[in-house]
Amino acid sequence: QNPFPADATFEQKEEVKRQRRACLHAFTEPGGPGAFFAGLVDELVAALKLPEEVVGSEGAIGAGLTSCSVQLLPSFLHFLRELKRTGRGFTLIFRTFGLDLGGSIERELNALCMGSHPLFVGGPVLDGSDGGADHRMQLEDSSSLGTFFRSPEDGHVSLIWGTHKQPKPGEGLDFYKQVPGARVHEGAHEAAASLEQRVAERSQTLVLRDYYPGWARTDFRGEGGKPIFLAVEDKAVMPIFFDDHLRPANPTIADPIDVRLLPTRVPMSQVFNKHLVKVSPLESIVKRDYFVEKLAHCEQEKAEQISLRQKVGRILHDPAAVRRVIELLKADDAADGADDAPAVEAGATTEPGQQAEVDAQPTLAYVASKTSRLSGSLRAPRRLLTGDLRYTGWADTDLVRSSAPLPEKELLADAENC
């Protein structure tokens, strides 16, 4: 249920959020609705405590840990070390709607990178001192800072480097003409290109602020959330966005964007648990390998996705075969003998011996038969696509190649046959 009143102003929404935070903080107090879980909360809080011998130590203070608790999840810091240990190339980008990434976060991350974090003594370093990449955060370096902005008129995305300052709700990009050193990349295409270039040029951690008024303007739906630029078929770079607010149907806080498809967004089925990962605070607090295992799962899912897309690509790159299958699917029902054909039930398994007899393309016909099971209880596969189906020749296969790319050697062979 939407907690915000209809036509609520920005200030009213902020008040609702304040009230919700107050209720959340009191949830497990005696007499509260979640009092039963107070013991579990105590365990989680204890897991975030620094060891007694570390509290107040020189190492803790140097890492920005001036209280008795950690700031960054130990499971996440362990994840970064594992990326380095296994030889992964990566760029870390912190994303936040606020200004909460201050000096203490910088000091703790950098302590990990330099090998001086009191909870991670020894092991790999991530500061470049070993000749590898430098992943430290440098908030005084304006080239590592940026902010997104969404147009109040149409929600279009822009990225501004060199500052975390944002205009007030209702103002536009002209605001940045008064911000020294701000470099504006207007529109999603320019924003995505500039971010890609920045990631390619440097390994140091980036800190990007997202535009909360743009998210609130969409009633906190995905299309107003944090932009995540990606291309599903890209096998060179794999963006992964971790957040505890993600949902499998509507990403809510994230906006997965392939700039070639705008204004359409990338379907969640293509990115959830591959590029967008919902984090469980409960598990990530107590499970040291939590993010390591999440990455392994993403990579497995991505490998399966790429394999499937390549199989589809082999079909789409053979227009003559596709035309033949379409012609068969549009065959006359009477001549087809479909009335006598056995039913194909949803979820049923088609045995190889049950493939439709297709003169030139038995493999493609089998794929069509398997695809037919997606539509529930059906008659013969040839009756699936009749009437409105039309064949369009592909003189330009760029769209096909981006939608279902093939390995390079097969693309070269395909080009020779065109």
N, C-alpha and C positions, 0 to 999 in steps of 0.2 A: 504494500500500500504506500502511495506517495505521501510522505509526511508533510509536504509543503502545501499551504493553502493555494487555491486557484488564484492565478494572477498575482502571486506573492512578489513583493519587491525584493531586491538584493538584501536590504537590511533585515526584512522579515525572515528570509531564508537563513541569514546568519544567526538570528535569534533562535530559530528552531534547532540549528546545529548546536548552539550553546546549551540549550535545554537537553538535547540528546546526550551530549558529552557528560553533563551533570548526572543524568540517569545511569549512564554507563559506569561512571566512577563509583556510584553507590549500589551497583547491581548486586554485589556479593556481601554487602554489609549486613549485620544482624537485622532481621526483619525484611530484608530486600528479597525480590523474587529469585535471585540467584544465590541466596545464602548457602544453599546446599553445596555449591561449587567453591566455597571459600578455601577449602583445603587444597584443591587443585591450583587455585590462583597462588596460594602461598608457595607451592612447589615450583611453579613457573618463575615467580619472583626470586626464589632462592637460586634457581639455575642461572639467573642473570647477575648474581652477586659475584664480586671479585673475591678470591681467597683472602682470608684475613691477613696473611703475610704480605699480600700485594697492596692492600688498601693503604694509601698514603705514602707508598714507596716512591723512590726517585723515578723508577721506570714507569709507574702508573701516572705520576704527575706529568712526566715528559710525554706520555701518550694522550694527555688530555683527560685522563680518568681521575677527576678530582673528587668524585663521590665514591660510594662503595659498590657501584654497579657499572657494567659495561654500557657502551652506547651503541656500537655496531654489533650485530649478532655474531657470536663466535663461529657459528656454522657458516656464515657468509665469509668471514675472514679466512676460515679453513678452506673454503671453496676457491678463493683467489689464490691461495698458496698451491692448491692442487692443480689449478690451471697452469701455473708457472712450472710446477714439478713435472707435469706431463707434456710440456713444450707447446702449449696452446698459445696462439697469438690472439690478443683480445684488447679491446678498449672499454674501460668502465665508464658508464655515464650515470650520474645520479640525477634523478628527476624529482621535483617537488613543486607543489603549488605555492609554497610559502618561502620564507627566508630562514629556514631552520638548519641549513647546512652551513654552520659557522666554523670558527676556528677549532673548536674541540673535536668535531668530526674530522676535520683536516688533520689534526695532530694524531688522532688514533689511527686513521688509515695510513698515514705516512710512517708512523712507528712500525706498523706491520710491514710496510714496504722496505724499511731500512733494517728489519730484523731486530728491533728493540722493543717490540710489544711484549709486556710482561706475561701474557698468556701464550705467546708463540715465540719462545726463545729458540734460536738456532733455525736450521732449515733454509729454504730458498729465500732470496731477497728479490724485491720487485722495484728497486730504485735505480736500476741501471748500473750499479757499481760493479756488477759481474759481467758487464758487456752486453747484457740483455736490455729489454725494453724498460723504460721508466714509467711506472704507473702511479706515481705520487700525485696528490692533489695540490694545485698551486692557486689558491684563491686570489692572490695578488696579481696573477697573470690574467689580464683581461681576455686573452685569446682562448682561455679555457672556460669562460663564462658566456652564457647566452640565455635568452628568454624567448619563449614562443608568444605569439599574439594572434588573436582571432578577430577578424573584422566584425564590429557590432551589427553591420548590415547583413552580411551573408555567411559569417563564420569562417571565411577563408583564412588559411593558415599562413603565417609569416614567421621567420626566425631572425632574431636580432642578436648579433654577437657583440661582446664587449661590455655587457651590463646585465644586471638582474632587475633593473627598474622597469616598471610597467605603467602605462597610462591609466587614468581613472576610467571606470565604466562609462562608455559612450564616446570616449576620445579615440582618435585614430593614430596611424603611424606617424603623423606630423609631430607627435610628441617627441620622437627620437631625434628630430632636428636640433633639439635643445640639449641632447645628452652627448657630451664629448666622447668621441671614440666609438660610438654606436655604429654598427654596420648592418644595414637592413637588407634582408633577402625576402622580397615580397612574393607571396604566392607559394603554394605547396611544391611546385616544381623547383623553384629556386631554393626553397628551404631544404628540401631533400638533397639537392645537389651539393649545397654548401655543407650540410652535416656529413654527407658521405666523404667529401673532400677533407674536412677537418679530421675525421676518424682515420683516413688514409695517411694524413700527414704527421700525426702525432700519436703516441701511445699513452701520454699522460691523461689522467682522469679528467673528464668533462663534467661540468655542473650546469644543468639546464633547469630553468624555472618555467613551469607551465602556467597557462593563463586561466585562473580560476573563474573569472567572470564569464568567459566563453563557455565553460562547462556548465555553470549555473544557468546560463541562458537557454541551454537545451534540456533543462530539468535533469541534469546529471546523466545524460545518455552518452553512449560511446562516441557519437559524431562530434561531441564538444570536448572530449577528453584529451588525454595526452597523446599527441601524434606519434605513431610508430611507423616509420617509413620502411617498406620492405618490398621485395619481389619474390614471390613464392618459389619461382624456378631457380633462384640464385643459389648456386652451390659453392660459391667462393666466400660469401659472408653470410653468417646466420645470426640475425638479431634475435635476442631473447630478452623479454621484458618480464620482470618479476614484480608481482603486486598482490596484496591480499584482498583487493576489492574486485578482482576480475570475476566475470560470470561466463559460463560456456555459451549461452545464447546471446546475451547482450554484454559486450565487454565493459560497459559502464564507464570505467575510468580511463580506458585506452581507446585510441582511434586508429586501427590498423589501416594504413593507406598505401596503395600502389598508385603512384601519381599518374600512371598510364590509364587507369580505370576511372579516375574521378569524373563525376561526383560519387560513383558507386564505391562502397567500401569493400575490402577483402572479406569474404565470408568467414565467420568464426570457425566453421568446420575446417578451414584451410590453415588456421593459425593457432587454434587453442591446443595447448600441450605440445606445440611445436615452436612457436615464437612467443606466445603469450602464456605465462605460467601463473596460475593462482597459488599463492603462498599460504600455507597454514601456519599462523603464528604459534599455535600450540606445538606442532611438530618441529618447526624450525628452531624453536628455543631449546628443545631437549635433545634433538637428534643431530649429531655432529656432521654426518654425511648427507644431510637433507638436500642441500643445493647440488652437491656432486651427483646424487642419485637423480635429481630432477633434470640435470643436464643430460645424463645418460639416457633417460626416457625420451627427452626431446630429440636427441640424435637418432634414436631408434625409430621414432615416429616419422622423422624427417626422411630417413633412408627409405622407409616404406612408401612414403608419399612420392618421392622422386622416382622410385621404381614403377609405381602405378602410372605416373604421368608419362614416363617413357614408353610404357606399353600402349597408352592411348596415343602418344605421339607417332608411333609406328603405323597406327591405323590412319590417323589424320594426314600423314604425309604421303598417303597413297590414294589420291583422289579417284583414280579409276576403280580401285577396290571399293571405296566408300560408295561411289555411284552404283556399282553393281549390287551392293547390299541394300541400298535404298530402293532400287528398282524391285528387288525381291520382296522387300517389306511392303511395297505398294501393290504387289500382285493382286489380281482379282481373287476375292474370297472364294468364289465357286471353283475357279481353276486351282486354287491353293488346296482345296480340300480341308479347310480349317475346321469345318464342323465335325470332322471325324478325328481331329487331332486331340491328343490327351491334354488335360489341363496342366498348367504350370503354376504351382502354389508358391506363395511368398516364402522365402527361406528355403525352398526345396533345392536339392543338389542335382545338377544335371550331369549325368554320366557321359563320358566321352562317346560311348556308343549311341547316345541319344542326340548327337549333333544333327542339325538340319542338313539335308543334302543340297549343297550349293556347288554348282559346277566348278567355278573358278576360285572361290574364296571360302572354303569350309571353316578356316580359323576365324574369319571375321563373322561368319554366321553364328559360330559358337559364342563369340563375345556378345553378339546381339541377343542370343538366347539367354545368356547369363544375366545380361542387363535387364531383361524383361521381368525378372523376379522382383525388382524394386517396386513394381506397381501393384503388388498384391496378387489375388487369385486371378489368373489370366488364362485365356485360351492359347492357341499356338502363337509363338513369337512373331510370325509373319503378320499377324493382325494388329500388332501394337501400334504401328505408325502408318496409318492410312488417311486418305482424305487431304489434310492440309499440308502434308509434308512436301517440301520442295527442295530440289538440289541446286546448289549454287557453286559454280566452278571457282576454284581458288587460284586466280592468276597471281595474287600476292599472298605469300604464305607467312608473312611476318607475324600476323596474329596467331596463327597456328603454332609457330615456333616459340612464341612467348608463353602460350597457354600449355603446350605439351612439348617441351624441348627434348631433343634427342642428344645422345653423346656426340661429340665433335666429329668423329669419323663417320657416323651415320649421316650427319648434316652435310658433310662434304660429298658423300655418295648421292644424297638427295639432290644437291645442287647440280651435280653432273647429269642427272637424269631429267632435269626440268627442261 
